């Protein structure tokens, strides 16, 4: 394992973008929160070399987590990813697999998203080409918070722990 240390978020984002384009991913799980925004903006920037090296029409984007808010809400992870990346690249709409968090019942959104994952991936546990994760102040990632019942789930692919 190689550990790299960077001086600021821009350097991390640039290194991640360079790695991303060499992977040529077909399925990508996007993180929410503030950590990945710089990377998303860099990948979408037409003045940078990364955007033109990604096969957008062959790449599918999924989400590691979402808040139980509508897609246009300021706290929506989808909105952040859309504003920073998805709306600025030639990506077919059907290649964006978002969690329908505007559903009144969070568990319904989780079940629908699990069905979407199972339809796209042929294996029982999705094998994404790339999973981008951030890290919250208390150590959570992908809405897996310390002491959450989701940490002990063994059957479901998607939980609605909020």
Secondary structure, 3 states (H helix, E strand, C coil): CCCCCCCCHHHHHHHHHHHHHHHCCCEEEECCCCCCHHHHHHHHCCCCCCHHHCCHHHCEEEECCCCCCCCCCCCCHHHHHHHHCHHHCCCCHHHECCCCCCCCCHHHHHHHHHHHHHHHCCCCCCCCCEECCCCCCCCCECCECCCCHHHHCCCCCCCCCC
